[in-house]
Amino acid sequence: MKYTSQAVAKPYFIAALALFAGQIIFGLIMGLQYVMGDFLFPEIPFNAARMVHTNLLIVWLLFGFMGSAYYLIPEECETELYSPKLALIMFWIFLVAGALTIVGYLAMPYATLAKVTGNEYFPTMGREFLEQPTITKIGIVIVILAFLFNIGMTLLRGRKTVITLVLMTGLIGLAVFFLFSFYLPDNLVKDKFYWWFVVHLWVEGVWELILGALLAFVLIKVTGVDREVIEKWLYVIVAMSLITGIIGTGHHFFWIGTPAYWQPLGSIFSALEPIPFFMMAVYAFNMVNQRKREHPNKAATLWAMGCAVMAFFGAGVWGFLHTLAPVNYFTHGTQITAAHGHMAFFGAYAMIVMTIISYAMPMLNGRKEANSRKSQVVEMWGFWLMVSGMVFITLFLTGAGVLQVWLQRFSDNPLPFMVVQDQIAVFYWLREVAAVVFTLGFVVYIVSFFVKGEEATINAS
Amino acid sequence: MADRFTKSMARNIYYGGSLFFILLFIGLTWHTNEEMPKQDNRENLTESVIRGKNLWEVNNCIGCHTLLGEGAYFAPELGNVYLRYGKSKEAIKGFIKSRPINGIPGRRSMPQFGFDDQELEDIAEFLKYTSEIDTLGWPPNIQG
């Protein structure tokens, strides 16, 4: 660790992983509810479990992004963080607000939560992923603004690199587009249209900038490849992300009451969205092959390459599968979407956060560069179990989705939704088995943090 | 990448490309808003529909159902449920009203929300309004 203020990243990373654990538990619950419909009913109905699952994801990724920025910015800017104290205060505010919101989801019916938090005075609740009470949303804005102020001030007084510039652009975009979550028109078409300004322009827009910047940082560190080379790649990748992704938003405007021209526009541009992910995978492997040094943290290198590959398959390939309007006509809102969502989020965003954690945590724990060989081996077991678990979750959901599309949408005699659900139940069972493997992988991964031993060095490895 | 392709060229593609497509997107957003009245059924956006939409939201219906294909995939699509139920608001109300409090053993069940008659009417009106939005022929069939 080059700057002491980088240490504020540590609580952020720990909180991120703790919330990730919660997300996994609720994922397992929902997986069971898919096949045992009355499981935990009416105490934890599916919608409550799903809110917890998706909101924990968003919150832990935000913790991860913020922690990553606090770790990366001082090192890139070559100066201490503007205010480590502010970063810590915001950490606790965000954690408490997040925890209270989750408790609210579970402790009372959603309508009661809406009433208690005064949703009637400023309605924003009740839309997918944006279920947070208005007051929580305001809290998120405050935390993000304080965070942007903190790293912005650091940036201003330090060295400016392409990585920090791209990261900052991505984070500002994240804040700006979140503001659309406060706009809730009565007109359903308008509501849906602008809802995507948060959801799509986050995950298929500005978050890709954050992903690119974080990946570039780790690649420079673990490969020792010249910064000039990596930054040139970074520019091209994020350029392609925005060039394809912004108009690519149109692939959500096929069937929600918006004009027909979005069908060709959205199809063409979103079909190009895999390109930046493909480039990212090629470049991660290239940089590692052309490495100028051997870094003792092999696990971090594995995470970096794995992230690029899984993002390409999850976001790129599985996104492309159902993005063309004539295909999407049949697949829209089926398990195909769920399959894509799982691998894309895990590959692109969960894995980039774990990449940074893998790289930074040894230093945050007072090591020089890396954990012990033994700890890394355990971590890599965790990596492979989680990745295989997620691959199979995705494949089984894809199987469920293909059958669902066939039975409910495509065949001569379309069957009702619930009849179809019963017929594809075997895929849901298999998905739950894969999810258990994933959970095991997560446990192994967590255990790796507690495996002691002498720090790995290049000679020893 | 070839040496002739410099970092400043890459940077220019990033800034120029992003700016161009952001401006294009803003233009298309404006145009879409202009065109919306043709498809979005706003003439039927009554007080009752607006109240129904609010009930839809504060009960987190999207947490299980899809509406025009968006939402969760645990329960049936409701964008066209009004048509699936033979254009009968009463059938929709009857279904919502009859959900057992403790669910159905071994099966998925919608919670019992305890809506009063006015609320049921508002929700049914909202679903009727939704079914009349011009979604360019989606879903492919009545099953949603």
Boltz contact constraints between the chains, C-beta under 6 A:
constraints:
  - contact:
      token1: [A, 37]
      token2: [B, 107]
      max_distance: 6.0
  - contact:
      token1: [A, 37]
      token2: [B, 108]
      max_distance: 6.0
  - contact:
      token1: [A, 38]
      token2: [B, 103]
      max_distance: 6.0
  - contact:
      token1: [A, 38]
      token2: [B, 105]
      max_distance: 6.0
  - contact:
      token1: [A, 38]
      token2: [B, 106]
      max_distance: 6.0
  - contact:
      token1: [A, 41]
      token2: [B, 103]
      max_distance: 6.0
  - contact:
      token1: [A, 42]
      token2: [B, 103]
      max_distance: 6.0
  - contact:
      token1: [A, 42]
      token2: [B, 111]
      max_distance: 6.0
  - contact:
      token1: [A, 45]
      token2: [B, 111]
      max_distance: 6.0
  - contact:
      token1: [A, 46]
      token2: [B, 64]
      max_distance: 6.0
  - contact:
      token1: [A, 46]
      token2: [B, 74]
      max_distance: 6.0
  - contact:
      token1: [A, 47]
      token2: [B, 60]
      max_distance: 6.0
  - contact:
      token1: [A, 47]
      token2: [B, 63]
      max_distance: 6.0
  - contact:
      token1: [A, 47]
      token2: [B, 64]
      max_distance: 6.0
  - contact:
      token1: [A, 50]
      token2: [B, 63]
      max_distance: 6.0
  - contact:
      token1: [A, 50]
      token2: [B, 72]
      max_distance: 6.0
  - contact:
      token1: [A, 51]
      token2: [B, 63]
      max_distance: 6.0
  - contact:
      token1: [A, 110]
      token2: [B, 60]
      max_distance: 6.0
  - contact:
      token1: [A, 111]
      token2: [B, 58]
      max_distance: 6.0
  - contact:
      token1: [A, 111]
      token2: [B, 59]
      max_distance: 6.0
  - contact:
      token1: [A, 114]
      token2: [B, 58]
      max_distance: 6.0
  - contact:
      token1: [A, 126]
      token2: [B, 57]
      max_distance: 6.0
  - contact:
      token1: [A, 126]
      token2: [B, 58]
      max_distance: 6.0
  - contact:
      token1: [A, 126]
      token2: [B, 60]
      max_distance: 6.0
  - contact:
      token1: [A, 128]
      token2: [B, 62]
      max_distance: 6.0
  - contact:
      token1: [A, 128]
      token2: [B, 71]
      max_distance: 6.0
  - contact:
      token1: [A, 186]
      token2: [B, 50]
      max_distance: 6.0
  - contact:
      token1: [A, 187]
      token2: [B, 40]
      max_distance: 6.0
  - contact:
      token1: [A, 187]
      token2: [B, 42]
      max_distance: 6.0
  - contact:
      token1: [A, 189]
      token2: [B, 36]
      max_distance: 6.0
  - contact:
      token1: [A, 189]
      token2: [B, 40]
      max_distance: 6.0
  - contact:
      token1: [A, 232]
      token2: [B, 7]
      max_distance: 6.0
  - contact:
      token1: [A, 232]
      token2: [B, 10]
      max_distance: 6.0
  - contact:
      token1: [A, 235]
      token2: [B, 10]
      max_distance: 6.0
  - contact:
      token1: [A, 235]
      token2: [B, 11]
      max_distance: 6.0
  - contact:
      token1: [A, 235]
      token2: [B, 14]
      max_distance: 6.0
  - contact:
      token1: [A, 236]
      token2: [B, 10]
      max_distance: 6.0
  - contact:
      token1: [A, 239]
      token2: [B, 13]
      max_distance: 6.0
  - contact:
      token1: [A, 239]
      token2: [B, 14]
      max_distance: 6.0
  - contact:
      token1: [A, 239]
      token2: [B, 17]
      max_distance: 6.0
  - contact:
      token1: [A, 242]
      token2: [B, 18]
      max_distance: 6.0
  - contact:
      token1: [A, 243]
      token2: [B, 17]
      max_distance: 6.0
  - contact:
      token1: [A, 243]
      token2: [B, 21]
      max_distance: 6.0
  - contact:
      token1: [A, 246]
      token2: [B, 21]
      max_distance: 6.0
  - contact:
      token1: [A, 246]
      token2: [B, 25]
      max_distance: 6.0
  - contact:
      token1: [A, 247]
      token2: [B, 21]
      max_distance: 6.0
  - contact:
      token1: [A, 255]
      token2: [B, 69]
      max_distance: 6.0
  - contact:
      token1: [A, 255]
      token2: [B, 135]
      max_distance: 6.0
  - contact:
      token1: [A, 255]
      token2: [B, 138]
      max_distance: 6.0
  - contact:
      token1: [A, 256]
      token2: [B, 68]
      max_distance: 6.0
  - contact:
      token1: [A, 257]
      token2: [B, 39]
      max_distance: 6.0
  - contact:
      token1: [A, 257]
      token2: [B, 40]
      max_distance: 6.0
  - contact:
      token1: [A, 257]
      token2: [B, 133]
      max_distance: 6.0
  - contact:
      token1: [A, 257]
      token2: [B, 135]
      max_distance: 6.0
  - contact:
      token1: [A, 258]
      token2: [B, 32]
      max_distance: 6.0
  - contact:
      token1: [A, 259]
      token2: [B, 32]
      max_distance: 6.0
  - contact:
      token1: [A, 259]
      token2: [B, 35]
      max_distance: 6.0
  - contact:
      token1: [A, 260]
      token2: [B, 136]
      max_distance: 6.0
  - contact:
      token1: [A, 332]
      token2: [B, 69]
      max_distance: 6.0
  - contact:
      token1: [A, 333]
      token2: [B, 66]
      max_distance: 6.0
  - contact:
      token1: [A, 333]
      token2: [B, 69]
      max_distance: 6.0
  - contact:
      token1: [A, 335]
      token2: [B, 73]
      max_distance: 6.0
  - contact:
      token1: [A, 338]
      token2: [B, 73]
      max_distance: 6.0
  - contact:
      token1: [A, 408]
      token2: [B, 143]
      max_distance: 6.0
  - contact:
      token1: [A, 409]
      token2: [B, 140]
      max_distance: 6.0
  - contact:
      token1: [A, 414]
      token2: [B, 141]
      max_distance: 6.0
  - contact:
      token1: [A, 414]
      token2: [B, 143]
      max_distance: 6.0
  - contact:
      token1: [A, 416]
      token2: [B, 143]
      max_distance: 6.0
  - contact:
      token1: [A, 417]
      token2: [B, 76]
      max_distance: 6.0
